[in-house]
Amino acid sequence: MKIGITCYPTYGGSGAVAAELGTQLSRRGHQVHFISYAPPFRLPSFQENLFFHQVGTMSYPLFEHTPYTITLAAKMADVALAEGLDMLHVHYAIPHAVSAFLAREAVEGRLKVLTTLHGTDITLVGTDPSLRSITRLAINMSDQVTAVSSYLEQKTRETFHPDRPIRVIPNFVDSTRFHPGQDEARHRFARPGERILLHLSNFRPVKRVTDVIRILARVRQEIPVKLLMVGDGVERPTAHHLAQELSIEKEVFFLSRQDDIPSLMQVADLFLLPSEQESFGLAALEAMSCGVPVIASRVGGLPEVIEDGVSGILRPVGDVEGMAREALRVLTDESYHRHLAQAARQRVLDHFDAPRIVPQYEALYQELLEQ
Ligand code: GMT
């Protein structure tokens, strides 16, 4: 099949999922064309069957803002005609599904549109009164719609009462890249005997990164421990300031954005994701695939990923004390740590490994073609 994919390319789980999906599809012999303003951050620089088409910016004195939705739609239509695309698979509804709808009109329907909903496109952006009606239109005008968790599917139904069913296809991970590894790089961050906590996100308020710092402060009262903070975003200065205030800044490595996520995950003893909201929690899944136990909030789609007490631990949002207590238990009881790590890896292999999920998208594409 010839598939166009559009996503937010710079950072975030939806872009990571789209890039991984495109990579996997191209390996399985499909021709994949990414259409966006920049190459997705996790896309291999060269791979057979994988192409990138950049959406240019158009400036004109009348335009106070560049009309990206329109230029994207025009590029989608051009690529569809030039490359003979069968369909567009857009990740994150706003504005991608709207652009895809316009592109399909521009090529007079000779193109199918699949929209995958990821999270705040429904729970925050889409519900904003200024965008609500257009989000509903984008969902209804797609030929198929998927959501990354049952939680998000239900939320979409409750919020938008769409005309069409929404299928759940969960996120996935390439377990051959994200696998349990050696601790060779540990010495870069920790002395022998010190444990390593890890957090990875885009440091937006919804991630509650200050909870991560507070958990570190509490755990550090009992055992020697370091924290790796991977990623960047608006809350980074606040987290840094809090670490200084609590006199633990020397125990925290703010590593900013990193390319080699599996290697960093492999040095960690515990992954923390105390988010306010999470429709899925891809970073938690990646940590689990590396055999790293996760402590996360019991919120959104996270309980679909982590079985509390079996393949990870869930606590109420904001329960810093409870999360710190659990962290201490995981970090000091070796057999409990091993048990959680093995169960986490197994859960990924059983339910979220790429070879289990990618064929679900392929089957949906096939259905679209036959529609
Ligand atoms: O919706 C967002 O906030 C952005 C989006 C992203 O691009 O990272 O994150 C969402 O999609 C991810 C991939 O499907 C999920 O793993 C995240 O849980 C989800 N974020 C939220 O729901 C806050």
Residues whose N, C-alpha, C, O or C-beta is under 5 A from the ligand:
A	BS01	GMT	Y11 G12 G13 S14 G15 H118 G119 T120 D121 V148 Q277 E278 S279 F280 G281 L282
